[in-house]
Amino acid sequence: MQKKLHIKKGDQVFVNSGEYKGQKGRVLTVDRDKNRAIVEGVNMVSKHTKPNAKSPQGGITKQEAPVHISNLNLLDPSTGEATRIGRKLKDNKLVRYSKKSGEEIK
């Protein structure tokens, strides 16, 4: 069974430590096995690519690299600030909620 994480694909997150501290972005993918997530516009790296059908010229492209999940906080949907999350039962389903405002996170 895979462990539950505090962020999911599509969440708006805040980077709370590291080189990209203070930046906000949307989660593109989550790797549960490695506890890492790829965030849009965060942790950009240069990748050398060979010429192919997609890029006939080849060359150096910029792309996002994974960030450890412990360096990310979810953004509160009402205030837009970084918040921790909790889980509670609602209609026999676990739902995530913001610890700061108490608002449910969709």
N, C-alpha and C positions, 0 to 999 in steps of 0.2 A: 504494500500500500504506500502511495506517495504522500509525503507530508504536505500539510496546508501551509501556504505562505500568505503574508499580509498584503501582497500585491498581485494583480492579475493583468493579463494582456489588455491594453486599452486604458488603464488607469493613468491619471495625471499624477506625477511624482515630483518630489523635491530632493535634490542631491545634498545630503547633510555632511559629507566629508570627502576628502580627496581633492584632486586637481580641479574638478568641476563643481566644487562646493558652491551652493547658492543657485545653481541652474535648475530650471524646471523643464519637464518634457513628458511625452506620452510613451508608455511602455509598448514596445513593438513585439517582443517575445520574452518568455520566461523559461529558463532552464532549471527545472526543479532538482535534478540530480546534482548540479554544480552550484546551486543557490545563486544563480546569476541572472541578470535581466539586461536586455538591450533597450536603451532609452534613446528616443529620437533627439539627435543633435548633441548628445553627450558622449564623451570618451571617443572622439573622432581619431582614427588612425589612417595612415597612408598605406594603401595596398597596391603592390605592383601587379599589373595584369598583362597577360599575353594578348596579342590581337586575336579576336574571335568574332563570331557573327554579330554579337551584341555591340561590341566596341571594336570596329575594324582597325582602329589606330592603336589600341592597347594603351600602355602608359601607366601613370600613377592615379589612382582614384581614392577618394576619401570615403570612409564608411564607419559606422558605429561599432565599437567593441563592447563586450559585456561588462557590466558593473556589478559588484557584489551587492546582494539584496540588503545586507545590513547597512549599506551606505545610502539607502533610499527611504524616504518617508512619503506616505500618501498625502495628497493635498485635500484639505477639508472642502467639501463641495459648496458650502455656504460662504466661508470666509476666504478661501484660496490660500490658507496658511498650512504649513506642514503639521501633521497630526499623527498620533499613534492610533491604532485601530483596536477594536474589541469585537467579540462575536457574541450574539445573543439569539435565543430561540424566538422565532416569530412565526406563528402558524405551522409549528413542527418543522421549521426550516431554519438553519443557521444563517443569519444575515450579519454583514459587517457594518459597524457603526463607528463614527468619529468619537474619540475620547474627549476632544475639546468641546465640540458643540452637541454631541449626543445624537447627531443627525445620521440617519441610515445612508449607507453608501450603496449605490446601485451597481 
